[in-house]
Structures are given as C-alpha cells and as structure tokens.
Amino acid sequence: MLWAALPGLGECAELPLWEAGAGLAVLNIPDYRGSDEQRFYVFPIPYLIYRGEAFRVDGQRVRELLLRSEALQLDLSLNASVPVNSSRNKARQGMPDLDPTVEIGPSLEILLARNRERDWKVTVTVPVRAVFAVNLSRIRGVGWISNPRINIDFFNVGPGKLNVGLGVGPVFADRLYHQHFYGVEPADALPDRAVFSPSGGYSGAQIALSATRRFARVWFGAFVRVDALDGTVFSKSPLLKRRESVMGGVALSWIFAESKALVKVDE
C-alpha cells in the first residue's frame, strides 16, 4: 500500500478554501505483504486540499460526497500498490509480473469519542474497495479488500504541534485478490513452489502509526505500518516468505498556491 495522509487539524479553524502544492515521497516497502524482499521508492506527490461544503479533497480521501453528520461520514476511499518485476523477486522467478493495483470504494467513519479540549478523537473506519490491476494495455478487476480499523488521532501534540494517528484492525479480501498476490498456477509450479489457490477471507492484521506537521508553506508526513500475517487464508502459499511485513516512508511538500477565500473547518 502507498502513502496515506492523516487528518490535519483537531479544532475549528479558518483555512483557505483550497491549497495546491507538490513534493517528494520516499518509501521502503515489501514487493507485497509477506514478501522477504523490500525496495526503496522515490516519487513526486501532489498536494491538493479542497474544503468545500459538499465536496472535500484531503490527502487520500474524497470526503463528504455521500453522507456527513456529527457521528457518521461516508467518503470515497482510495489506495494503491506498486508493480513487481518477478525477475527481481526470488520467490516469483519465472512467474508473470505483478501489475500495480488501484483500489477505490466507499468508507464509513463512525465517531466513538472526542475531546476538543485535549484535542483527540477515536473513530472506527470501515472501507470496502474494489481492486483493479492496471497496465498500459488493460485494466482488470482483481477482487475487493476491506480493512476495518479503530483509529486514535491526537492533534497538536507537544512543542512541535504534531498530528499523530494510530490505526489497528484486521484485513479481509476475496479469492481473486489473494490469487493475484499469492496464487501459483500449474504452469508456474516448481519443486519448491507448489500449486496454490487461496480462498477469500482473513488477510492479516495491520497496525499503523503516522505523524504530520504543517510549517507555513511546507507540509511534512511520516508513517510506519506493520502487517501480521499469521492465520491468513493464504498462510500455506509458497509466495508467503514472512509472517510480518513492515513498510514506512516520509514525504515533504511545498504549498505554492492557496485561495484568498477562507472557510471554517472542523476536522
């Protein structure tokens, strides 16, 4: 999975209607969850914020398209994964390359508790996303994924005024998704790589810690995520080389434009 931004502020504030910028992200991530090979990636990232009444863009989320109340929000959730060149991955030698995936679907956020004086909140987020493998010649569906989680967000923490988030929860996916990453067809079988066809179901558990900070015209973010893969429906796949996966990254963006119009925002 790629970069995921955290919410920005913990209290009502007057902010620009929109902001635009660009920057760089540096990631260290496994080829896929459970791979024993990791790689560094450096790529440009856009920074786009829009704080409209009925439509908002904030980091990885398109917000408030469907429902908003004090306790409930229904947003559009996005995510992605990197391509894998099988010739560079020992476990996948001789197998077809893995196309990058794009995920899109609704996400329901339920507010469980909030303390405005101490600037924290607890939510449950339930995204359900369709997954598509994408290359230059075609787009094909490879199932769906859901990672419901409990989030604890702390805002304006310490002298550095960091926004810190902790998320914990299970992952579930269908057979097509698991086949894309962990299946082995008869044509790809070897003495040490048996044919394997996973079912849908439990796909592990995740814990993620993130921090962001805004300095005038500069935005900084960092995250680390651990996936625990014991007890998954693909636990016997010969492509599963580690029972845990760790990824992390940092990003830095320069905000070069913003609207003069201000809006009151309650994150």
N, C-alpha and C positions, 0 to 999 in steps of 0.2 A: 504494500500500500504506500501511497505517496503522501506528500505534505498535508497536514490537517491543521488549520488555524483555530485558535481559541477565541472566545468572545473578548470584546475589548474593554468595556467599562462596567463597573458594578453599580452605578447610580445614575440618576437623571443628569443629563448634561446637554448643553447646546453645542452641536457639532456641525460641520459642513454637510450639506445635502449629499455631495459626492466628493470622492477623493480618487486620484489616479497616480500610479507610480510604477516602478519596475525595480527588479533586483536580482539577486542570485541565491540559489539554494544549494547546499552541499549535503548529500545523503550518503550513509553507509547502510546498505540493506542486503538481505539474502536474495538469491535468484528467485526463490519462492519460499513460503513458510515451510520450514523443515529442511531446507537445503543446507549443506555444510559448506557452501561457497558464498562469499559476500563480495560486494563491489562498491566502489565509490562512484557517485554521480555528481556532476556539477551542471546545473542548467539554469537558464533565466526563468524568472517567475514574474507574472503581472501582479500588481497591487491595485485592486479595484474595490471600492466601497460605494454603495448607493443606499441611502437611508430614506426611502420613500414611505408614504403612508401604507400602501398596499403591496409594495414590492421592495425587497431589500436584497442586496448582494453583499455578503460578508464572508470573506475567506473562501471556504469550500462550500458554503451553503447559499442557496437561493431561498430567501426566507419570506414567510407570510403570504405565500401565494394562495394557500388553501384555507388556513384557519389560524386565528390568534385570539387568545384570551389570557387572563391573568395566570391561569394554571396550565393551559394547553397551547402548543404551537404545532402546526403541521407544515413542514418545509419540504423542499426538494433537496435530496442528499446526493452528492457526487463523490466518486473515488476512482482510483486507477491503479494499475500495476505496470511494472517495467517489462520490456521484452527480454527473452532469454535465448541466447545463442547456444544451442545444445552442444556444439563442438567445443565450447569453453567450459561446460559443466560435466564433470566426470560421470556423475550418475545418469546423465541423459545422453551420453555419447552415442551417436548413430540414430537418435530419435529426432522427429521434427522439432524445429524451433518453436518456442512459445511466443505467440503474438502478444503484444501488450493488451491489457484489458481496460475497458471503461465501464464504470458502474453508475447507474442512475436509478433513483426511485424515491418514494416518499419517506419521510422520517417524522415520527411523532415524538414530541418532547413534553414530558409531564413534570411540572414543578412540584417537588415534595416539601421543600423547606427553603426559607430565605430570611436572611438577617441583613437589613440595609445598613444598620449602624456599624456592624462589624464587617460588612461587605463580603458576604459569601452566599452561595446558594447550592442546593442539592437537587438534581434532576434525574429522571430516567429518560433515556433516549432509545427509541425503537425504530431503526431504519430497516427498510426492505428494498434491496436494489437488484434490478436486472443487470446481468453482466454480459458484455459484448467483447469478443476478441476482434481486434481491428488491425488490418494491414492495408497496403496501398491498393489492393485489388478487390477486397471484400470485407464485409462486416458480418459476423455470425454470432448468434446467441450461444452463450455457454453457461446458461442456468441463472441462478439467483443466489444471493447471500444476505444474511441478516446478522447483525452484531448488537443485540440489545445490551445496554450498559447503564450503570449508575455513574453519574458524574458529580464530582465535588469541585466547585470553582471558587477560588479565593481571588479577590481583586485588590489592587493597590497594596501589595504585600511588601512590608519592610521599607527601608530608606530608598530602595531602587524602584518602588511602586510597580512591582511586577504583577502581572495577572497569571495565576498558576492554576492548572487544571489537572485533576486525576480522574481517569475513567477506568472502570473494571467491568468485565462481562463476558459471557460466552459468545461463540460464533457458530452459526448454523448455515449450511449450504446444501443444495440439491446434488443429485448424482452427476449431472452434466458439469457442474463447476468442479467437483472433485475429480472427475475423469480428465478434465483439461489439465490439471496440475499433477495428479498422482496416478492416473491410469497408465497401464502398459498394454499395448495391443500385441497380439501374437507375432506380428511382423517385427516388433521391436524387442522381443524377448531374447535373453542371453542366459547362459548357465547361472550367472549371479544376478539376473534381472528377470524374475518370473512374471508371467502374465498376471495382471491385476486389474480388476474392475470394481471400484468402490461404489458404495451406496450413498444415498443422501443422509444427512443427519448431523450429528455433533462434529464440529470442525475446530475444536480447541477453545481456549480462553485467552483473553487479552487484558493486559494492564498497561496503561499509557500515562505518561507524565509530560506535561507541556508547560512552557512559560513564554510569555510575550511581553514586550515593552515598547512603548512609543516615545521617541525623543524628538519633539518638534517635527522635523521633516523626515525622520528616519524611523523605520519600524524594524524590530528585531524579534525573531522567534526561534525556539529550540524545542526539541521533543526527543523522547526515547520511548520505545514500545517493546514489550516482551510478549511473545505468543507461547503458551504452554500447549503442547500437542499430545499429551498422554490421553489415551482413551478415545481418540478420534476414530471415525469410521474408516479412515484410510491408514490406520496405525500399522498395517501389515504391508503397505506399499513399499516396494524396493527403492522408490524415489525419496522416501522419508528417511533422511540421514541424521536428523537431530530432533530430539523431543522438545526443544525450545528454539525460538528464533528471536533475535534481538536486532532492532533497527533504530537508527537515530539520525538526527540532522539538525542543521542550523540554517537560517535564512535571514537575509538583510535586504530591505527595500528602501529606496529613496522615493518620497512622495513629492512629485514635481508640480502637481496641479490640484486645486480644490475649488469648490464653489464658494462664492461670497455669501450665498443664502445659507442660513443656519436653521437647523431643526432640533427640536427637543427629543432626545433619545433616552429611553430607559432599557438598558440591556438586560 
